[in-house]
Amino acid sequence: MQILQLLLSGIAQGCIYGLIALGFVLIYKATETVSFAQGELMMLGAFAAFAGMSLFGLPFWFAALLAVAAMVAFGVLLELVVIRPILGQPQFSIVMLTIGIGYVARGLVTMIPGIGTETHTLPVPYKDQIWKFGELVVNLEQLAIIAATAVLCGLLFAMFRYSKLGIAMQASSQNQLAAYYMGIPVKRLNGLVWGLAAAVAAIAGMLLAPITFVHANMGFIGLKAFPAAVVGGFGSLPGAIVGGLVIGIVESFAGFYLPDGFKDTAPYIVVLVMLMVKPNGLFGEKLRKKV
């Protein structure tokens, strides 16, 4: 029963890692850019939902929808104003830019009087509710994370499989130049991908907030989502979710069975082992370059 409890906790935490890793993979597939601002986008989404509920008195579901819409607009604007002008520059410059975006976002939030430096509770309808199945205690917050992740993955699968927008995004991710010559608006799609990644991060933030609360430093969890993207394969959307589950489950069991400190280092140990055994990740494509 203890193993089942740890497994459930690890799956729920892994779903959060997987959703943030989805943002990494979406942006990388579209622009071949690694965005280290995903954790901060998650934090902004959680604060947007908190502001809608606490400051404006909106119900949770309406505030959540507005927060997702706001983060879509923010992601598109961020790509247009900040990322697009520097595309084509060395990858190191773009990586440093996304790290800077994260620091700026975190700094701006902490400057908000009475809000940015405090820890807040997101009053979701299922807060602190549990179900008991014999000796197994199931937290509804964990079930909400797992269910929402499953639904979101299904929606993304349907979009990329059946919609013209999703097919165009896939074509652009495979070869931007060929997609451009075929009449696909590549620049506009890149903006939409950043908006989609920001929306997924916002959903992850709202799912995580009832467990870890809303605060300016909650975006640091993105540092554990990056190993999830590496383990799953940096070019694979399903791999991001599977990698997140692997990291979450390993972290859950390491925190219970191993001495203090191993829980925080376990994700990176998994990454090191994966890079030695299967450098492309579980679902990564084998790419070779002729020299």
ChimeraX attribute file (.defattr): number of C-alpha atoms within 10 A of each C-alpha:
attribute: neighborCount
match mode: 1-to-1
recipient: residues
	/A:1	10
	/A:2	10
	/A:3	11
	/A:4	11
	/A:5	14
	/A:6	20
	/A:7	18
	/A:8	21
	/A:9	20
	/A:10	22
	/A:11	25
	/A:12	27
	/A:13	23
	/A:14	29
	/A:15	31
	/A:16	28
	/A:17	32
	/A:18	34
	/A:19	30
	/A:20	34
	/A:21	34
	/A:22	31
	/A:23	33
	/A:24	31
	/A:25	29
	/A:26	27
	/A:27	25
	/A:28	18
	/A:29	23
	/A:30	25
	/A:31	22
	/A:32	14
	/A:33	19
	/A:34	23
	/A:35	24
	/A:36	22
	/A:37	28
	/A:38	33
	/A:39	32
	/A:40	28
	/A:41	30
	/A:42	33
	/A:43	31
	/A:44	29
	/A:45	31
	/A:46	31
	/A:47	25
	/A:48	22
	/A:49	31
	/A:50	26
	/A:51	17
	/A:52	18
	/A:53	20
	/A:54	17
	/A:55	9
	/A:56	10
	/A:57	11
	/A:58	16
	/A:59	15
	/A:60	18
	/A:61	13
	/A:62	12
	/A:63	20
	/A:64	22
	/A:65	14
	/A:66	17
	/A:67	25
	/A:68	24
	/A:69	18
	/A:70	19
	/A:71	27
	/A:72	25
	/A:73	18
	/A:74	18
	/A:75	21
	/A:76	22
	/A:77	17
	/A:78	17
	/A:79	21
	/A:80	16
	/A:81	10
	/A:82	14
	/A:83	18
	/A:84	16
	/A:85	10
	/A:86	14
	/A:87	15
	/A:88	10
	/A:89	9
	/A:90	9
	/A:91	14
	/A:92	10
	/A:93	13
	/A:94	21
	/A:95	16
	/A:96	14
	/A:97	18
	/A:98	19
	/A:99	17
	/A:100	14
	/A:101	20
	/A:102	21
	/A:103	14
	/A:104	14
	/A:105	17
	/A:106	23
	/A:107	14
	/A:108	11
	/A:109	19
	/A:110	17
	/A:111	11
	/A:112	11
	/A:113	9
	/A:114	8
	/A:115	16
	/A:116	19
	/A:117	14
	/A:118	12
	/A:119	14
	/A:120	18
	/A:121	15
	/A:122	24
	/A:123	16
	/A:124	17
	/A:125	11
	/A:126	13
	/A:127	14
	/A:128	11
	/A:129	10
	/A:130	14
	/A:131	11
	/A:132	9
	/A:133	8
	/A:134	7
	/A:135	9
	/A:136	12
	/A:137	14
	/A:138	16
	/A:139	17
	/A:140	15
	/A:141	22
	/A:142	22
	/A:143	18
	/A:144	15
	/A:145	21
	/A:146	20
	/A:147	14
	/A:148	16
	/A:149	22
	/A:150	14
	/A:151	11
	/A:152	15
	/A:153	17
	/A:154	11
	/A:155	12
	/A:156	15
	/A:157	15
	/A:158	12
	/A:159	15
	/A:160	15
	/A:161	13
	/A:162	11
	/A:163	12
	/A:164	11
	/A:165	15
	/A:166	17
	/A:167	14
	/A:168	18
	/A:169	25
	/A:170	18
	/A:171	19
	/A:172	23
	/A:173	22
	/A:174	13
	/A:175	13
	/A:176	19
	/A:177	13
	/A:178	13
	/A:179	18
	/A:180	14
	/A:181	10
	/A:182	10
	/A:183	9
	/A:184	18
	/A:185	15
	/A:186	23
	/A:187	17
	/A:188	12
	/A:189	20
	/A:190	24
	/A:191	24
	/A:192	22
	/A:193	24
	/A:194	29
	/A:195	26
	/A:196	24
	/A:197	28
	/A:198	33
	/A:199	26
	/A:200	25
	/A:201	35
	/A:202	33
	/A:203	27
	/A:204	26
	/A:205	30
	/A:206	27
	/A:207	25
	/A:208	25
	/A:209	26
	/A:210	20
	/A:211	15
	/A:212	14
	/A:213	17
	/A:214	27
	/A:215	22
	/A:216	24
	/A:217	17
	/A:218	21
	/A:219	23
	/A:220	16
	/A:221	17
	/A:222	24
	/A:223	18
	/A:224	24
	/A:225	31
	/A:226	30
	/A:227	27
	/A:228	35
	/A:229	34
	/A:230	29
	/A:231	32
	/A:232	30
	/A:233	24
	/A:234	28
	/A:235	25
	/A:236	22
	/A:237	26
	/A:238	19
	/A:239	25
	/A:240	35
	/A:241	28
	/A:242	25
	/A:243	31
	/A:244	35
	/A:245	24
	/A:246	24
	/A:247	31
	/A:248	31
	/A:249	22
	/A:250	20
	/A:251	23
	/A:252	24
	/A:253	18
	/A:254	20
	/A:255	17
	/A:256	14
	/A:257	10
	/A:258	11
	/A:259	9
	/A:260	10
	/A:261	10
	/A:262	16
	/A:263	18
	/A:264	13
	/A:265	12
	/A:266	21
	/A:267	25
	/A:268	17
	/A:269	14
	/A:270	19
	/A:271	23
	/A:272	16
	/A:273	12
	/A:274	18
	/A:275	14
	/A:276	10
	/A:277	10
	/A:278	15
	/A:279	16
	/A:280	19
	/A:281	24
	/A:282	20
	/A:283	20
	/A:284	19
	/A:285	12
	/A:286	8
	/A:287	6
	/A:288	6
	/A:289	4
	/A:290	3
	/A:291	3
